[in-house]
């Protein structure tokens, strides 16, 4: 099969299209013909091998899993002998977590992994990105922050994949949402339900005289220290972007003070929990309260170009890799 392979850590040109062995499903696995896959900011960060602490989990000198990508949507082509949850021809979507390998024509995944049947009205391009923006932001806002109606949430990086999801999910939870983005994306974030918008090119949101119960920094461009003054008495700074400084802040705030800093790698949760959270996200979608913002689509042959675009910082919403 054709697959994008990371030949090492570095710039997007380390990603090469190669012909590799097609995977064979184990007894409890399904073989999925990948129709679309996600290319995310997290994928681009892992491609660089930075921060270096992440290499302890994904490979010291080069990625342990050479094929990048985690989010996928496709059709079940083969099932293992022990599979009862899916059958050939089922449309499915999900997340391979630390198995990666979605930027390819085929992948295998356990029937007990993060995989669900696709609703008929959900298309492949939308479905491939559910586990990046939607699932991650839902985990942060529901499981970690436990956002309640009436609370104030500020979302930094509001026009990205996580940000566009977070606006909708926070509003669904009844929060008052302030979105931070560039001026050219103001219309987009307002259309998703943001109550207020701050153009970061015109105003430093960390200098605001307003207080927020949560600052969800989806892009990790700020810090707990910078945001401390705009947090309410028991406010929390949240970020899915791993930084050594954030880990230190987490330790410090767990011991001292009421304001907290929190980080979590959503994909590190148990697959059973992630599958349950994904089903809840899907319920919100079925209610018509959640849509996926898609910026650009690239063929499998141009995953390196997709990463170049992500690195440019101009991405709005999600980037899709079309494999079929």
VEXLO-981122 format. One record per residue (C-alpha): x, y, z; residue in three letters; residue number from 1. Coordinates in Angstrom, 1 decimal, decimal comma. Layout:
<atoms>
[[X Y Z] 'ALA' NUM]
...
</atoms>
This chain:
<atoms>
[[0,0 0,0 0,0] 'UNK' 1]
[[1,0 3,7 -0,3] 'UNK' 2]
[[1,8 5,5 3,0] 'UNK' 3]
[[3,5 8,6 4,1] 'UNK' 4]
[[6,6 7,7 6,1] 'UNK' 5]
[[8,6 9,9 8,4] 'UNK' 6]
[[12,3 9,2 7,7] 'UNK' 7]
[[13,3 11,1 10,8] 'UNK' 8]
[[12,6 14,2 12,8] 'UNK' 9]
[[12,8 17,6 11,2] 'UNK' 10]
[[11,1 19,8 8,6] 'UNK' 11]
[[8,2 18,6 6,4] 'UNK' 12]
[[10,6 17,2 3,8] 'UNK' 13]
[[11,3 14,2 6,2] 'UNK' 14]
[[7,8 13,0 5,1] 'UNK' 15]
[[8,0 10,8 2,0] 'UNK' 16]
[[5,4 8,8 0,1] 'UNK' 17]
[[6,5 5,1 0,1] 'UNK' 18]
[[5,1 1,7 -0,8] 'UNK' 19]
[[5,0 -0,4 2,4] 'UNK' 20]
[[3,6 -3,7 3,6] 'UNK' 21]
[[-0,2 -3,6 3,9] 'UNK' 22]
[[-1,1 -4,5 7,6] 'UNK' 23]
[[-2,9 -7,7 8,4] 'UNK' 24]
[[-5,5 -7,6 11,1] 'UNK' 25]
[[-5,1 -9,6 14,3] 'UNK' 26]
[[-8,0 -11,7 15,7] 'UNK' 27]
[[-9,6 -8,7 17,5] 'UNK' 28]
[[-8,8 -6,1 14,8] 'UNK' 29]
[[-10,4 -4,7 11,7] 'UNK' 30]
[[-8,6 -3,6 8,6] 'UNK' 31]
[[-9,8 -0,1 7,5] 'UNK' 32]
[[-9,5 1,2 4,0] 'UNK' 33]
[[-8,7 4,8 4,9] 'UNK' 34]
[[-10,8 7,3 2,9] 'UNK' 35]
[[-9,6 10,4 4,8] 'UNK' 36]
[[-7,2 11,2 7,6] 'UNK' 37]
[[-6,3 14,2 9,7] 'UNK' 38]
[[-3,2 16,3 9,5] 'UNK' 39]
[[-2,9 18,3 12,7] 'UNK' 40]
[[-0,8 20,8 14,6] 'UNK' 41]
[[0,1 18,0 17,0] 'UNK' 42]
[[1,2 15,8 14,1] 'UNK' 43]
[[3,5 18,7 12,9] 'UNK' 44]
[[4,9 19,1 16,4] 'UNK' 45]
[[5,7 15,4 16,7] 'UNK' 46]
[[7,3 15,5 13,3] 'UNK' 47]
[[9,9 17,9 14,7] 'UNK' 48]
[[10,6 15,7 17,7] 'UNK' 49]
[[10,1 18,7 20,0] 'UNK' 50]
[[9,8 19,2 22,8] 'UNK' 51]
[[12,5 16,6 23,3] 'UNK' 52]
[[10,8 15,1 26,4] 'UNK' 53]
[[8,1 13,8 24,0] 'UNK' 54]
[[10,8 11,5 22,3] 'UNK' 55]
[[10,7 9,4 25,5] 'UNK' 56]
[[7,3 8,2 24,3] 'UNK' 57]
[[7,5 8,4 20,5] 'UNK' 58]
[[11,1 7,5 19,7] 'UNK' 59]
[[14,5 8,9 20,7] 'UNK' 60]
[[16,3 9,3 17,3] 'UNK' 61]
[[13,3 8,8 15,0] 'UNK' 62]
[[9,6 8,0 15,3] 'UNK' 63]
[[8,9 4,4 16,5] 'UNK' 64]
[[5,8 4,5 14,3] 'UNK' 65]
[[7,0 5,7 11,0] 'UNK' 66]
[[3,6 6,5 9,5] 'UNK' 67]
[[2,2 9,7 11,0] 'UNK' 68]
[[-1,4 10,6 11,7] 'UNK' 69]
[[-4,0 9,4 14,2] 'UNK' 70]
[[-7,5 10,6 13,1] 'UNK' 71]
[[-9,1 8,6 10,3] 'UNK' 72]
[[-12,4 7,7 8,6] 'UNK' 73]
[[-12,9 4,9 6,2] 'UNK' 74]
[[-14,6 1,5 5,4] 'UNK' 75]
[[-14,0 -1,8 7,1] 'UNK' 76]
[[-12,4 -4,1 4,4] 'UNK' 77]
[[-11,5 -7,1 6,6] 'UNK' 78]
[[-12,3 -8,3 10,1] 'UNK' 79]
[[-10,3 -10,6 12,4] 'UNK' 80]
[[-11,8 -13,9 13,5] 'UNK' 81]
[[-12,7 -12,6 16,9] 'UNK' 82]
[[-14,4 -9,3 15,8] 'UNK' 83]
[[-18,1 -9,0 16,6] 'UNK' 84]
[[-18,6 -5,2 16,7] 'UNK' 85]
[[-18,0 -4,5 13,0] 'UNK' 86]
[[-18,5 -6,2 9,7] 'UNK' 87]
[[-17,1 -5,7 6,2] 'UNK' 88]
[[-18,5 -2,6 4,5] 'UNK' 89]
[[-19,1 -0,6 7,7] 'UNK' 90]
[[-18,3 3,1 7,5] 'UNK' 91]
[[-16,2 3,9 10,6] 'UNK' 92]
[[-14,1 6,7 12,1] 'UNK' 93]
[[-11,9 7,1 15,1] 'UNK' 94]
[[-8,4 7,6 16,4] 'UNK' 95]
[[-5,3 5,4 16,6] 'UNK' 96]
[[-3,8 7,3 19,5] 'UNK' 97]
[[-0,2 6,2 20,0] 'UNK' 98]
[[-0,5 3,7 17,2] 'UNK' 99]
[[-0,4 6,5 14,6] 'UNK' 100]
[[-0,4 5,2 11,0] 'UNK' 101]
[[-3,5 6,9 9,6] 'UNK' 102]
[[-1,7 8,7 6,8] 'UNK' 103]
[[-1,9 5,6 4,7] 'UNK' 104]
[[-4,2 3,7 2,4] 'UNK' 105]
[[-5,0 1,1 5,1] 'UNK' 106]
[[-4,7 0,7 8,9] 'UNK' 107]
[[-5,6 -1,8 11,5] 'UNK' 108]
[[-7,3 -1,1 14,8] 'UNK' 109]
[[-8,8 -3,1 17,6] 'UNK' 110]
[[-12,5 -3,4 17,7] 'UNK' 111]
[[-12,2 -2,2 21,3] 'UNK' 112]
[[-10,1 0,8 20,3] 'UNK' 113]
[[-11,3 4,4 19,6] 'UNK' 114]
[[-13,5 3,5 16,7] 'UNK' 115]
[[-17,2 4,1 16,1] 'UNK' 116]
[[-19,7 3,6 13,3] 'UNK' 117]
[[-20,2 6,7 11,1] 'UNK' 118]
[[-23,7 8,2 11,0] 'UNK' 119]
[[-25,1 8,4 7,4] 'UNK' 120]
[[-25,1 12,2 7,4] 'UNK' 121]
[[-21,5 12,5 8,5] 'UNK' 122]
[[-19,0 12,7 5,6] 'UNK' 123]
[[-15,5 11,3 5,6] 'UNK' 124]
[[-13,8 14,7 5,7] 'UNK' 125]
[[-15,6 15,8 8,8] 'UNK' 126]
[[-15,3 12,4 10,5] 'UNK' 127]
[[-11,5 12,1 10,2] 'UNK' 128]
[[-11,0 15,2 12,3] 'UNK' 129]
[[-13,4 14,5 15,1] 'UNK' 130]
[[-10,7 13,1 17,4] 'UNK' 131]
[[-8,4 16,1 17,1] 'UNK' 132]
[[-10,4 19,3 17,6] 'UNK' 133]
[[-13,7 18,0 18,9] 'UNK' 134]
[[-12,6 15,1 21,2] 'UNK' 135]
[[-9,6 17,0 22,6] 'UNK' 136]
[[-11,5 20,2 23,4] 'UNK' 137]
[[-14,4 18,2 24,8] 'UNK' 138]
[[-12,0 16,4 27,1] 'UNK' 139]
[[-10,5 19,6 28,3] 'UNK' 140]
[[-13,7 21,5 28,8] 'UNK' 141]
[[-15,9 18,7 30,2] 'UNK' 142]
[[-13,5 16,3 32,0] 'UNK' 143]
[[-10,7 18,6 33,2] 'UNK' 144]
[[-12,3 22,0 33,6] 'UNK' 145]
[[-15,9 20,8 34,2] 'UNK' 146]
[[-17,3 24,0 32,7] 'UNK' 147]
[[-20,7 25,0 34,1] 'UNK' 148]
[[-23,4 27,3 32,7] 'UNK' 149]
[[-22,6 31,0 33,2] 'UNK' 150]
[[-18,9 30,5 33,6] 'UNK' 151]
[[-16,5 32,6 31,5] 'UNK' 152]
[[-14,1 30,8 29,1] 'UNK' 153]
[[-11,4 32,5 27,1] 'UNK' 154]
[[-10,1 30,5 24,1] 'UNK' 155]
[[-6,7 31,4 22,7] 'UNK' 156]
[[-6,1 30,2 19,2] 'UNK' 157]
[[-9,9 30,2 18,6] 'UNK' 158]
[[-9,7 29,8 14,8] 'UNK' 159]
[[-7,7 26,6 14,8] 'UNK' 160]
[[-9,0 23,0 14,9] 'UNK' 161]
[[-9,2 22,9 18,7] 'UNK' 162]
[[-10,4 26,5 19,0] 'UNK' 163]
[[-13,3 26,2 16,6] 'UNK' 164]
[[-14,4 23,1 18,4] 'UNK' 165]
[[-14,0 24,7 21,8] 'UNK' 166]
[[-16,1 27,7 21,0] 'UNK' 167]
[[-19,0 25,4 20,1] 'UNK' 168]
[[-18,6 23,0 23,0] 'UNK' 169]
[[-18,2 25,8 25,6] 'UNK' 170]
[[-21,4 27,4 24,3] 'UNK' 171]
[[-23,1 24,0 24,4] 'UNK' 172]
[[-22,2 23,8 28,0] 'UNK' 173]
[[-23,7 27,2 28,7] 'UNK' 174]
[[-20,5 29,2 29,1] 'UNK' 175]
[[-19,8 32,8 28,0] 'UNK' 176]
[[-17,1 32,6 25,4] 'UNK' 177]
[[-14,3 35,0 24,5] 'UNK' 178]
[[-12,4 34,1 21,4] 'UNK' 179]
[[-8,8 35,2 20,7] 'UNK' 180]
[[-7,7 35,2 17,0] 'UNK' 181]
[[-6,5 37,4 14,3] 'UNK' 182]
[[-8,8 40,0 12,7] 'UNK' 183]
[[-9,2 38,1 9,5] 'UNK' 184]
[[-10,9 35,2 11,4] 'UNK' 185]
[[-13,3 37,3 13,5] 'UNK' 186]
[[-16,3 36,5 11,3] 'UNK' 187]
[[-15,5 32,7 11,5] 'UNK' 188]
[[-15,4 32,6 15,3] 'UNK' 189]
[[-18,5 34,8 15,7] 'UNK' 190]
[[-20,4 32,4 13,4] 'UNK' 191]
[[-19,5 29,6 15,7] 'UNK' 192]
[[-21,0 31,3 18,7] 'UNK' 193]
[[-18,3 33,4 20,3] 'UNK' 194]
[[-19,8 36,1 22,6] 'UNK' 195]
[[-16,8 38,3 22,3] 'UNK' 196]
[[-13,7 38,4 20,1] 'UNK' 197]
[[-10,3 39,8 20,8] 'UNK' 198]
[[-7,9 40,5 17,9] 'UNK' 199]
[[-4,5 39,6 19,3] 'UNK' 200]
[[-2,8 41,8 16,8] 'UNK' 201]
[[-4,7 44,8 18,3] 'UNK' 202]
[[-4,9 43,9 21,9] 'UNK' 203]
[[-3,0 41,7 24,4] 'UNK' 204]
[[-5,7 39,6 26,0] 'UNK' 205]
[[-3,5 38,9 29,1] 'UNK' 206]
[[-3,7 42,7 29,9] 'UNK' 207]
[[-7,5 42,6 30,1] 'UNK' 208]
[[-9,2 43,9 33,3] 'UNK' 209]
[[-11,7 41,1 32,9] 'UNK' 210]
[[-11,6 37,8 34,8] 'UNK' 211]
[[-12,1 34,3 33,3] 'UNK' 212]
[[-12,8 31,0 35,0] 'UNK' 213]
[[-10,8 29,2 32,4] 'UNK' 214]
[[-8,2 30,2 29,8] 'UNK' 215]
[[-8,0 27,4 27,3] 'UNK' 216]
[[-4,8 28,0 25,3] 'UNK' 217]
[[-5,2 25,7 22,4] 'UNK' 218]
[[-1,9 26,7 20,8] 'UNK' 219]
[[0,3 27,0 23,8] 'UNK' 220]
[[1,4 30,5 22,9] 'UNK' 221]
[[0,8 32,0 26,3] 'UNK' 222]
[[1,5 30,7 29,8] 'UNK' 223]
[[0,0 30,4 33,2] 'UNK' 224]
[[2,2 33,2 34,5] 'UNK' 225]
[[1,1 35,5 31,7] 'UNK' 226]
[[-2,6 34,6 32,3] 'UNK' 227]
[[-2,6 34,5 36,1] 'UNK' 228]
[[-4,0 38,1 36,5] 'UNK' 229]
[[-7,0 37,5 34,2] 'UNK' 230]
[[-8,0 34,3 36,0] 'UNK' 231]
[[-10,8 34,3 38,6] 'UNK' 232]
[[-10,0 33,4 42,2] 'UNK' 233]
[[-10,1 29,7 41,4] 'UNK' 234]
[[-9,4 30,0 37,7] 'UNK' 235]
[[-7,6 27,4 35,6] 'UNK' 236]
[[-5,1 27,8 32,8] 'UNK' 237]
[[-5,5 24,8 30,4] 'UNK' 238]
[[-3,3 23,8 27,5] 'UNK' 239]
[[-2,9 20,6 25,4] 'UNK' 240]
[[0,6 21,8 24,2] 'UNK' 241]
[[3,4 20,1 26,1] 'UNK' 242]
[[6,0 22,4 27,5] 'UNK' 243]
[[8,5 21,8 30,3] 'UNK' 244]
[[7,6 25,2 31,8] 'UNK' 245]
[[3,9 24,2 31,9] 'UNK' 246]
[[4,8 21,0 33,7] 'UNK' 247]
[[6,7 23,0 36,3] 'UNK' 248]
[[3,7 25,4 36,6] 'UNK' 249]
[[1,4 22,4 37,2] 'UNK' 250]
[[3,5 21,1 40,0] 'UNK' 251]
[[3,8 24,5 41,6] 'UNK' 252]
[[0,1 25,4 41,4] 'UNK' 253]
[[-0,9 21,9 42,7] 'UNK' 254]
[[1,0 22,8 45,9] 'UNK' 255]
[[0,4 26,6 46,2] 'UNK' 256]
[[-2,5 28,9 45,5] 'UNK' 257]
[[-6,0 28,4 44,2] 'UNK' 258]
[[-5,3 29,2 40,6] 'UNK' 259]
[[-4,2 26,2 38,6] 'UNK' 260]
[[-2,3 25,2 35,5] 'UNK' 261]
[[-3,3 22,0 33,8] 'UNK' 262]
[[-2,0 20,0 30,9] 'UNK' 263]
[[-3,1 16,6 29,5] 'UNK' 264]
[[-2,3 14,5 26,5] 'UNK' 265]
[[-5,9 13,5 25,6] 'UNK' 266]
[[-4,7 10,5 23,6] 'UNK' 267]
[[-3,0 9,1 26,6] 'UNK' 268]
[[-6,3 8,3 28,2] 'UNK' 269]
[[-7,6 4,7 28,2] 'UNK' 270]
[[-9,2 3,8 24,9] 'UNK' 271]
[[-12,5 2,9 26,7] 'UNK' 272]
[[-12,8 6,4 28,1] 'UNK' 273]
[[-11,9 8,1 24,8] 'UNK' 274]
[[-14,5 6,0 22,9] 'UNK' 275]
[[-17,1 7,0 25,4] 'UNK' 276]
[[-16,2 10,7 25,2] 'UNK' 277]
[[-16,2 10,4 21,4] 'UNK' 278]
[[-19,7 9,0 21,5] 'UNK' 279]
[[-20,8 12,0 23,6] 'UNK' 280]
[[-19,2 14,4 21,1] 'UNK' 281]
[[-21,1 12,5 18,3] 'UNK' 282]
[[-24,4 13,1 20,3] 'UNK' 283]
[[-23,7 16,8 20,3] 'UNK' 284]
[[-23,1 16,7 16,5] 'UNK' 285]
[[-26,4 14,8 16,0] 'UNK' 286]
[[-28,2 17,6 17,9] 'UNK' 287]
[[-26,9 20,0 15,3] 'UNK' 288]
[[-24,8 21,8 17,8] 'UNK' 289]
[[-21,3 21,0 16,4] 'UNK' 290]
[[-19,8 21,3 13,0] 'UNK' 291]
[[-16,3 20,7 11,7] 'UNK' 292]
[[-14,5 23,6 10,1] 'UNK' 293]
[[-12,3 22,4 7,2] 'UNK' 294]
[[-9,7 24,6 5,7] 'UNK' 295]
[[-7,9 22,6 3,1] 'UNK' 296]
[[-7,6 19,1 1,8] 'UNK' 297]
[[-4,5 17,5 0,4] 'UNK' 298]
[[-3,9 14,1 -1,3] 'UNK' 299]
[[-1,9 11,4 0,4] 'UNK' 300]
[[1,0 12,3 -2,0] 'UNK' 301]
[[1,2 15,8 -0,5] 'UNK' 302]
[[1,2 15,2 3,3] 'UNK' 303]
[[4,5 17,2 3,4] 'UNK' 304]
[[2,8 20,1 1,8] 'UNK' 305]
[[0,0 19,8 4,4] 'UNK' 306]
[[2,6 20,1 7,1] 'UNK' 307]
[[4,2 23,1 5,5] 'UNK' 308]
[[0,8 24,8 5,5] 'UNK' 309]
[[0,2 23,9 9,2] 'UNK' 310]
[[3,7 25,2 10,0] 'UNK' 311]
[[2,8 28,5 8,3] 'UNK' 312]
[[0,3 29,3 11,1] 'UNK' 313]
[[-2,4 30,3 8,6] 'UNK' 314]
[[-4,5 27,2 9,2] 'UNK' 315]
[[-8,2 27,8 10,0] 'UNK' 316]
[[-10,0 24,8 11,5] 'UNK' 317]
[[-8,9 21,4 10,1] 'UNK' 318]
[[-6,7 20,0 7,4] 'UNK' 319]
[[-7,7 16,8 5,7] 'UNK' 320]
[[-5,6 14,1 3,9] 'UNK' 321]
[[-7,6 12,4 1,2] 'UNK' 322]
[[-6,4 8,9 0,5] 'UNK' 323]
[[-9,1 7,6 -1,7] 'UNK' 324]
</atoms>
